[in-house]
Amino acid sequence: MLRTICLLALLALTAGCVTPPPMQAPLPVAKPGASFALGRVKELDTTGHVQQHLDAKKNIVYFQNFGGGGAGLGIALGPLGVAANISMIEANTKEDVEKLRDRIAIDPPAVFAAASTRAGTAVQLAASAEAPRASPYLYVVKTTPETLALAAALMVESGDGAQWPRKYMAQLPGTFTLASLAALDQPASAQLSRDLEEGFVAVLRALPRETKESIAKESQIKFKSQFLNPRFDFEMLGNLAGEEPDLVWVRSPLGLFGVRRSHITYTVQPRQ
């Protein structure tokens, strides 16, 4: 999670620079006949003051960074300010997690397996121990103090020497409050499962489009997004990887993200 926060800061700081940080590269599995196996990517087990799990199997991840005194407190008080910020954010995270833990009756790996049978892509599940490992999960993020957004998420260890697992997300439709997400009835849970399956299908259909050549042709953008950068209202650098009726696909050093149009604004930058 520290890596995520540092990269977000880097994206913001370089938004006015000529040379952006390197974007996530395509997977080597995104080619005909390739496959990957369901597995457990270690980074999915990472927790901290902004990120915790909401289920015993650790397949539902919650992220929130609200609380604390903001950047000004750290500047004013130095290390003490940083520690105070972390403590206050962590308290909010724990309070939210207590309300949500074991309340979402969804099995992300099972939903992902169902999505893989109908995705119509070259990427298939495999039992081979040599195949790249994929960890599907449900991502829950607090986008404002009152609202939560959800996403179908996938981490993949590619086996090609990449330092970090590649990350893919497709934001699901709609938003929730803490209370509404903690009180899903059976019909609402069934709808969420269908939305999650559609999200995984969107991710799987995006993978075969990933090539070095296609990425090289992507336009650079400056964007703001409550989904990708909750709480902080600053521009970040990324690539416009594609557009669909409901989703804008953004590439960054952190991954490839399909963001709902209501959760992003962006401007295309002139080519250098």
C-alpha positions as a Python dict, from the first residue, in 0.01 Angstrom:
ca = {
    (1, 'M'): (0, 0, 0),
    (2, 'L'): (293, 234, 62),
    (3, 'R'): (393, 171, -300),
    (4, 'T'): (43, 273, -413),
    (5, 'I'): (48, 596, -212),
    (6, 'C'): (398, 686, -335),
    (7, 'L'): (305, 622, -697),
    (8, 'L'): (-10, 831, -665),
    (9, 'A'): (200, 1114, -530),
    (10, 'L'): (446, 1070, -816),
    (11, 'L'): (166, 1082, -1071),
    (12, 'A'): (41, 1406, -923),
    (13, 'L'): (383, 1566, -896),
    (14, 'T'): (470, 1480, -1257),
    (15, 'A'): (138, 1602, -1400),
    (16, 'G'): (313, 1917, -1516),
    (17, 'C'): (631, 1746, -1635),
    (18, 'V'): (729, 1641, -1985),
    (19, 'T'): (829, 1282, -1901),
    (20, 'P'): (568, 1072, -1716),
    (21, 'P'): (652, 766, -1504),
    (22, 'P'): (640, 433, -1693),
    (23, 'M'): (294, 289, -1748),
    (24, 'Q'): (193, -70, -1674),
    (25, 'A'): (310, -300, -1954),
    (26, 'P'): (90, -564, -2123),
    (27, 'L'): (73, -920, -1997),
    (28, 'P'): (261, -1187, -2193),
    (29, 'V'): (-54, -1403, -2164),
    (30, 'A'): (-251, -1166, -2386),
    (31, 'K'): (-196, -1370, -2702),
    (32, 'P'): (-375, -1662, -2875),
    (33, 'G'): (-368, -1987, -2683),
    (34, 'A'): (-226, -1835, -2366),
    (35, 'S'): (-364, -1909, -2022),
    (36, 'F'): (-324, -1828, -1656),
    (37, 'A'): (-410, -2009, -1334),
    (38, 'L'): (-611, -1901, -1034),
    (39, 'G'): (-371, -1846, -748),
    (40, 'R'): (-286, -1616, -462),
    (41, 'V'): (-80, -1306, -532),
    (42, 'K'): (104, -1206, -215),
    (43, 'E'): (30, -836, -256),
    (44, 'L'): (-340, -908, -213),
    (45, 'D'): (-267, -997, 149),
    (46, 'T'): (-114, -655, 223),
    (47, 'T'): (-301, -450, 481),
    (48, 'G'): (-237, -122, 659),
    (49, 'H'): (-399, 193, 788),
    (50, 'V'): (-584, 254, 460),
    (51, 'Q'): (-651, -103, 343),
    (52, 'Q'): (-812, -404, 511),
    (53, 'H'): (-1000, -721, 415),
    (54, 'L'): (-1375, -755, 462),
    (55, 'D'): (-1401, -1136, 448),
    (56, 'A'): (-1228, -1434, 604),
    (57, 'K'): (-1090, -1554, 269),
    (58, 'K'): (-939, -1211, 204),
    (59, 'N'): (-1099, -1176, -139),
    (60, 'I'): (-1283, -851, -62),
    (61, 'V'): (-1053, -553, -12),
    (62, 'Y'): (-1153, -221, 145),
    (63, 'F'): (-963, 104, 90),
    (64, 'Q'): (-1028, 439, 256),
    (65, 'N'): (-799, 735, 326),
    (66, 'F'): (-1035, 984, 492),
    (67, 'G'): (-948, 1124, 834),
    (68, 'G'): (-651, 1303, 978),
    (69, 'G'): (-555, 1665, 936),
    (70, 'G'): (-443, 1651, 574),
    (71, 'A'): (-103, 1742, 433),
    (72, 'G'): (-87, 2062, 639),
    (73, 'L'): (-62, 1868, 963),
    (74, 'G'): (240, 1677, 839),
    (75, 'I'): (410, 1997, 726),
    (76, 'A'): (339, 2170, 1055),
    (77, 'L'): (436, 1886, 1287),
    (78, 'G'): (677, 1679, 1080),
    (79, 'P'): (701, 1312, 1182),
    (80, 'L'): (454, 1368, 1466),
    (81, 'G'): (204, 1505, 1217),
    (82, 'V'): (251, 1208, 988),
    (83, 'A'): (200, 967, 1277),
    (84, 'A'): (-111, 1153, 1390),
    (85, 'N'): (-254, 1142, 1038),
    (86, 'I'): (-193, 769, 1010),
    (87, 'S'): (-353, 705, 1348),
    (88, 'M'): (-667, 903, 1266),
    (89, 'I'): (-705, 746, 920),
    (90, 'E'): (-652, 400, 1067),
    (91, 'A'): (-925, 463, 1325),
    (92, 'N'): (-1170, 550, 1046),
    (93, 'T'): (-1068, 244, 846),
    (94, 'K'): (-1119, 11, 1142),
    (95, 'E'): (-1456, 165, 1222),
    (96, 'D'): (-1575, 113, 864),
    (97, 'V'): (-1441, -241, 848),
    (98, 'E'): (-1628, -338, 1163),
    (99, 'K'): (-1951, -232, 992),
    (100, 'L'): (-1875, -421, 670),
    (101, 'R'): (-1685, -733, 775),
    (102, 'D'): (-1857, -1055, 657),
    (103, 'R'): (-2160, -856, 535),
    (104, 'I'): (-2101, -897, 160),
    (105, 'A'): (-2213, -1245, 52),
    (106, 'I'): (-1998, -1260, -261),
    (107, 'D'): (-1730, -1516, -363),
    (108, 'P'): (-1509, -1322, -611),
    (109, 'P'): (-1302, -1622, -737),
    (110, 'A'): (-1623, -1817, -813),
    (111, 'V'): (-1772, -1517, -993),
    (112, 'F'): (-1448, -1473, -1185),
    (113, 'A'): (-1451, -1838, -1294),
    (114, 'A'): (-1806, -1791, -1427),
    (115, 'A'): (-1699, -1475, -1610),
    (116, 'S'): (-1403, -1653, -1770),
    (117, 'T'): (-1633, -1905, -1941),
    (118, 'R'): (-1820, -1630, -2127),
    (119, 'A'): (-1556, -1363, -2178),
    (120, 'G'): (-1475, -1475, -2532),
    (121, 'T'): (-1105, -1394, -2497),
    (122, 'A'): (-783, -1579, -2568),
    (123, 'V'): (-706, -1579, -2195),
    (124, 'Q'): (-826, -1898, -2027),
    (125, 'L'): (-797, -2055, -1684),
    (126, 'A'): (-536, -2331, -1650),
    (127, 'A'): (-423, -2572, -1381),
    (128, 'S'): (-56, -2552, -1479),
    (129, 'A'): (179, -2448, -1202),
    (130, 'E'): (391, -2269, -1464),
    (131, 'A'): (106, -2048, -1583),
    (132, 'P'): (92, -1687, -1458),
    (133, 'R'): (-110, -1662, -1136),
    (134, 'A'): (-425, -1451, -1120),
    (135, 'S'): (-601, -1334, -802),
    (136, 'P'): (-952, -1197, -858),
    (137, 'Y'): (-1112, -989, -583),
    (138, 'L'): (-1385, -738, -509),
    (139, 'Y'): (-1250, -390, -444),
    (140, 'V'): (-1446, -149, -223),
    (141, 'V'): (-1326, 211, -202),
    (142, 'K'): (-1460, 511, -10),
    (143, 'T'): (-1478, 780, -279),
    (144, 'T'): (-1634, 1050, -57),
    (145, 'P'): (-1702, 1060, 318),
    (146, 'E'): (-2054, 930, 243),
    (147, 'T'): (-2019, 701, -60),
    (148, 'L'): (-1848, 379, -162),
    (149, 'A'): (-1768, 250, -511),
    (150, 'L'): (-1697, -113, -605),
    (151, 'A'): (-1488, -277, -875),
    (152, 'A'): (-1404, -615, -1023),
    (153, 'A'): (-1030, -640, -966),
    (154, 'L'): (-756, -874, -1078),
    (155, 'M'): (-389, -901, -985),
    (156, 'V'): (-166, -1113, -1207),
    (157, 'E'): (189, -1234, -1143),
    (158, 'S'): (306, -1267, -1499),
    (159, 'G'): (622, -1471, -1461),
    (160, 'D'): (813, -1236, -1694),
    (161, 'G'): (1028, -1076, -1427),
    (162, 'A'): (798, -783, -1349),
    (163, 'Q'): (875, -641, -1005),
    (164, 'W'): (510, -600, -907),
    (165, 'P'): (193, -788, -1005),
    (166, 'R'): (-8, -624, -1278),
    (167, 'K'): (-341, -482, -1165),
    (168, 'Y'): (-669, -453, -1357),
    (169, 'M'): (-1003, -310, -1243),
    (170, 'A'): (-1344, -238, -1389),
    (171, 'Q'): (-1564, -15, -1174),
    (172, 'L'): (-1915, -150, -1114),
    (173, 'P'): (-2227, 60, -1169),
    (174, 'G'): (-2383, 253, -883),
    (175, 'T'): (-2260, 360, -543),
    (176, 'F'): (-2335, 256, -186),
    (177, 'T'): (-2325, 394, 164),
    (178, 'L'): (-2169, 202, 449),
    (179, 'A'): (-2516, 125, 580),
    (180, 'S'): (-2659, 6, 248),
    (181, 'L'): (-2360, -215, 164),
    (182, 'A'): (-2369, -369, 511),
    (183, 'A'): (-2741, -453, 475),
    (184, 'L'): (-2765, -619, 133),
    (185, 'D'): (-3062, -852, 107),
    (186, 'Q'): (-3069, -1157, -121),
    (187, 'P'): (-3191, -978, -435),
    (188, 'A'): (-2935, -699, -386),
    (189, 'S'): (-2656, -955, -333),
    (190, 'A'): (-2761, -1139, -648),
    (191, 'Q'): (-2752, -815, -846),
    (192, 'L'): (-2409, -732, -708),
    (193, 'S'): (-2286, -1076, -812),
    (194, 'R'): (-2414, -1016, -1166),
    (195, 'D'): (-2251, -673, -1177),
    (196, 'L'): (-1925, -823, -1053),
    (197, 'E'): (-1937, -1091, -1323),
    (198, 'E'): (-1990, -824, -1588),
    (199, 'G'): (-1694, -634, -1444),
    (200, 'F'): (-1469, -938, -1468),
    (201, 'V'): (-1586, -996, -1825),
    (202, 'A'): (-1489, -637, -1906),
    (203, 'V'): (-1143, -692, -1758),
    (204, 'L'): (-1090, -1021, -1943),
    (205, 'R'): (-1197, -868, -2272),
    (206, 'A'): (-951, -584, -2219),
    (207, 'L'): (-649, -814, -2176),
    (208, 'P'): (-614, -935, -2538),
    (209, 'R'): (-617, -573, -2656),
    (210, 'E'): (-299, -515, -2456),
    (211, 'T'): (11, -503, -2676),
    (212, 'K'): (325, -293, -2672),
    (213, 'E'): (219, -148, -3006),
    (214, 'S'): (-128, -48, -2889),
    (215, 'I'): (6, 106, -2568),
    (216, 'A'): (258, 311, -2766),
    (217, 'K'): (-32, 468, -2957),
    (218, 'E'): (-232, 564, -2646),
    (219, 'S'): (-288, 933, -2582),
    (220, 'Q'): (-151, 1084, -2262),
    (221, 'I'): (-414, 1244, -2041),
    (222, 'K'): (-438, 1450, -1727),
    (223, 'F'): (-728, 1327, -1516),
    (224, 'K'): (-910, 1359, -1187),
    (225, 'S'): (-1100, 1068, -1040),
    (226, 'Q'): (-1271, 1009, -707),
    (227, 'F'): (-1246, 638, -778),
    (228, 'L'): (-872, 630, -848),
    (229, 'N'): (-770, 909, -612),
    (230, 'P'): (-1032, 960, -341),
    (231, 'R'): (-1015, 1262, -112),
    (232, 'F'): (-745, 1450, -306),
    (233, 'D'): (-851, 1681, -587),
    (234, 'F'): (-540, 1701, -802),
    (235, 'E'): (-462, 1605, -1158),
    (236, 'M'): (-273, 1286, -1234),
    (237, 'L'): (-100, 1161, -1546),
    (238, 'G'): (-211, 854, -1734),
    (239, 'N'): (-286, 709, -2075),
    (240, 'L'): (-626, 685, -2237),
    (241, 'A'): (-635, 311, -2307),
    (242, 'G'): (-988, 295, -2447),
    (243, 'E'): (-1345, 413, -2416),
    (244, 'E'): (-1672, 223, -2387),
    (245, 'P'): (-2025, 360, -2338),
    (246, 'D'): (-1997, 336, -1959),
    (247, 'L'): (-1623, 305, -1893),
    (248, 'V'): (-1313, 511, -1960),
    (249, 'W'): (-1001, 290, -1955),
    (250, 'V'): (-706, 463, -1791),
    (251, 'R'): (-353, 323, -1778),
    (252, 'S'): (-112, 433, -1507),
    (253, 'P'): (195, 289, -1334),
    (254, 'L'): (-53, 136, -1088),
    (255, 'G'): (-250, -64, -1346),
    (256, 'L'): (-527, -54, -1605),
    (257, 'F'): (-859, 80, -1477),
    (258, 'G'): (-1204, 98, -1631),
    (259, 'V'): (-1362, 397, -1455),
    (260, 'R'): (-1729, 498, -1473),
    (261, 'R'): (-1770, 822, -1664),
    (262, 'S'): (-1934, 985, -1362),
    (263, 'H'): (-1614, 925, -1163),
    (264, 'I'): (-1357, 1078, -1397),
    (265, 'T'): (-1276, 1394, -1589),
    (266, 'Y'): (-980, 1416, -1823),
    (267, 'T'): (-808, 1619, -2094),
    (268, 'V'): (-597, 1472, -2373),
    (269, 'Q'): (-246, 1615, -2384),
    (270, 'P'): (-56, 1715, -2702),
    (271, 'R'): (192, 1455, -2818),
    (272, 'Q'): (552, 1547, -2741),
}
